[in-house]
């Protein structure tokens, strides 16, 4: 057992629907502080909090090299969730700070939200809701999932689950692009192809990628120019992969039929997409099913306990994630 056991919990909400993460910390005599500002912390806010803690149970706030310089006692970061773009992994390694994450826990919730957003866009549910709340009775024509071509960019944990869900909708045609092209897929109506082919031929494009050097602003004006005017664009992965200014411009000009965005370059989001009715916006809710969120929190807390008990971690960040952050591989 390590002598120092003082944890800062930066992610919010935490243990809101299930007290087990708190119970685990208390049962192991681990002192903790839950984010006192109850919001996603900025770098400057983190700088004012981190100096006295041995471990962080982290959300999506930026844990930069500057923050790590300030965190003199920090030995461990346990990330609640899958994305690691917010943690400077190399700075952490240089300071001998271990990092773990919970990559499997949020996948089911994000995949289901993605399917829900696809249906909402195809059937204009968000637009009908706005009209009804404005006192207007307006019906919209739409399409079923089985009638369209779906482009999936990123065939990792979440992309695979989205593909499996699509089999329940009479197997729409699916175009897939991933770093590991050609891997075996148990789905008949699909094709491995380039991103450009997906841009040109898809009716729906759904992104399931990490934010890296190579994926930042991956979809901008040039890529949107290749897309059909009738396309729907979804991002439930990471903010910054779609250029938000370009998306606003293309939506306003009718060059893209609609979009659904759950993640943003700066969160909380306050930008031009707020004013565009055919852009369905959600507040980084992909993992926010009660079961998946609770599982993420419990797994991250259990990692902290394992670390303090000098036990083997279950979710240490693999070397591939360091390469992704360094080179975008």
Buried (B, 14 or more C-beta within 10 A) or exposed (E): EEEEBBBBBBBBEBBEEBEBBBEBBEEBEBEBEBBEEEEBBEEEBBBEBBEEBBBBBBBBBBBBEBBBEBBEEBBBBBBBBBBBBBBBBEBBEEBEBBBBBBBBBBBBBBBBBBBBBBEBBBBBBBBBEBBEEEEEEEEEEBBEBEEBBBBBBBBBBBBBBBBEBBBEBEBBBBBBBBEEEEEEBEEEBBBBBEBEBBBBBBBBBBBBBBBBEEBBBBBBBEBBEBBBEEBBBBBBBBBBBBBBBBBBBBBBEEBBBBBBBBBBBEBEBEEBBEEBEBBBBBEBBBBBBEEBBBBBBBBBBBBBBBBBEEEEBEBBBEEEBBEBBEEBE
